[in-house]
Amino acid sequence: MSQQLGNKTLFFDYINNNTNGGTDYLEILLSQDGGLTFTSQGIFNNSLTWQNFSVFLNSNSPNSVIRFKAFGDFGGWFSGSDIGIDNISVVPDCAGTPVAGVIDSITACPNVPFNLTLSGSSLAGSLTYTWESATSLAGPWNLVNITGSPMVTTQITTPTYFRCIVTCFTSNLTDTTAPFFVDFGSFFLCYCNSQSTALTTLQNIGNVTIKNAQNATILNNGIATPLLSNPSSLQFYTPFYTLSPTNIYRDSTYDISVTAFSQDAFFDNGYSNIYIDFNRDGSFDPILELAAGGVVNAPSNQMLSSFTVPSNAQIGITGMRVVYLDSFGVVTSSNLSPCGPYMNGETEDYLVDISLAPCKTPPNAGTAIVDEPITCPGYSVFLTDTTHDLIFAGLTFNWQVSTDGVNYNDIPGAVFDTLTYVVNSNTWFRFRTTCNGTSNGYSNAVTVTMSPPFACYGNSQAIGGILDSSDIGAFMIKDYSTNNNIYAFVTGGPHLNNPLSVKKRSDYTSAGAMELYTDSTYKMAVYHIMRSLNHADAKVTIFIDYNNNQQYDIPAERVFSGLADVNNFYLLSQIKTPANPALNVGTGLRVILNNNTNNNAASDNGVGTYTSGETEDYLVKFKLKPLNPNSIDNYNFIQEIGVFPNPATNKVFVGFKTIENTDAKISILSLTGATLLEKQYSQINGNFVTEIDLGNFAKGTYFIQINAEKGKYVRKLIIE
């Protein structure tokens, strides 16, 4: 032990992972007669991790002997219950001023015990170590523990400062370490505990392999041979955090295998689960983050499975846990979970790095759509492209614009897949998707065409974006006497919580001019719809350019102003057409619904932008009133028009009711007013329904127009 007589201190590291019962212990004995007789100096029981211990020894003989005697209550039959000792040293008592040294670098996990140790401190007996903590450098400092060795076990709930005061008992002199800040480690180093608690580990994980869709191996860790009679089956839990994280991609599928081996000459079938912390929240959800699992069967002792990384998995390094349970032939996962103890088997922890897959060359640029392919100068259009490649690394995007449909330029800052853009002439757009700055893909080109001058009045539209919640659900012109619809343009749906309330402006001028008579009275109806659940009042104004001078003359051509409130969101008014308007030419009719109910230029003058609501533009054509006034009012009109389903896909049903026999023509028009399909029906009387095949129509917005003998009716149709 030493030739120097007097007090000594024995230091040693010790582990005794005896968590599954039993009374294993280590006894320290001292002999001062060369090993003939021994006296006990202390007994040490469980120590789940390696820790440093010290024993005070009073040596009065130059022939002193220290004996370490381990006792196992299962007689050593279970090799997994070994006791370990290391770093043994015997030192004399301290003298003078000790050296405290420095606290070794470490990070911690919340509420998980960890060891603080010293480096460079005096190696001597009769030293005490006073460990203190504080939440700031300024203190106050609080006692953690006083130990007889340069190590302490503690835990924290918040990042904490520590220091150690080393005192020599014989000289009563001290030295203090510099404060050391213990921060929390990364979340992927702080998962819940999971390990076998058997007194032995007869079966272990030997190898974990992951292969990608190209059958390339991206993880191959461990040696699983020999499968039987393998003495290496000694592990309860193994962290492989020192391995480089395995890179896996969102929305990609991987094959995974787990191979186990046994200490014995036989193998009990078991079960293995693989958990991946896809949302990077520091825990393994036992259901949502169970990536793969299955039976580990002899004779291959292997489980084969696969997993797909969710498209919404969080990007970055995260944890992957492999749990293997030797279920003694009962092949079930019912006893497996990502946390907590279990019997025979092993848990292994890995790191994976979730990222976007490399982009394709050339990338898919998707399909571009414009909400208003026909509009007027100074109006904005809304462009979308949501079908392009997205979940890949290295992608950049940009909308491009052209004035001739041939030469395109990037629009500065237009790097998202939606864009609001003001047009002043015929304009072409496309969406560019680029992979790694070199390989380009382009969407289809969409064209925005300017409406003819007679259809373009001053700019009027809602510009509130997400603040825009109101629309015009229907606009109808009715016969004054019968109240039957002469013209009807219907979006439909409920007053509140209406998903169709998304328009800032609708241009119906391409549907043709509505014919009205001079010096005649008509009813006009406006229906208010909202996307929100709560009603908001709206101001409704109607304008007609009677003199066809391409502007609305105020106040003469503001023909109606009213309020849509919570009790009256279906406004019905009447107008009297003048005796001498411009005849037989298309002229403007504008309806504005504006949630600003105060006096405002946009509503009162018919021109200007506003936050929430919708503007609808129409054409009317005035004809001289017939000499027989009864011919104006005695229309046999179509009622109860229905278009369903809407939106439609492969077919649509059009139904209505007639009051008496009438011929009718049903047409499908493009937004430009072009007739794409036309069907003629004769002698319709009463209820009528017809089916129209849409198989040859592209996705988009269309008009369904019903022309009867004494009326024209228009409904909007969306094909998805």
LINNOR-V655290 format. One line per field, one symbol per residue. burial: # if it has 16 or more other ideal C-beta (glycine too) atoms within 10 Angstrom, else .. A space follows every 50 residues. Layout:
burial = ???
This chain:
burial = #.....##############...###.#.###.....#..#..#..#... #####.#.#....#.#.....#.....#.##.#.#....#####...#.# #.#....##....#.###..#############.......#..#..#### ####.#...#########......#.#.##.#.##.#####..####### ############......#.##.#..#..#..#.##.#......##.### .#.##########...############.#.###....##########.. #####.#.##..#...###########.....#..###...#.####### ##.####.#...#.############..#######..###.#.##.#### ##.....#..#..#..#.#.#.#...#########.....###..#.#.# #..####.####.....#############...##########.##.#.# #.############.##..#.##########...##.#########.#.. ##....####...#....#.#...#.#...#....##########..... .#####################..#......#..####..#.#..#.#.. .#.#.#.#...#.#.######............#...#...#.#..#... ########..#######.#.
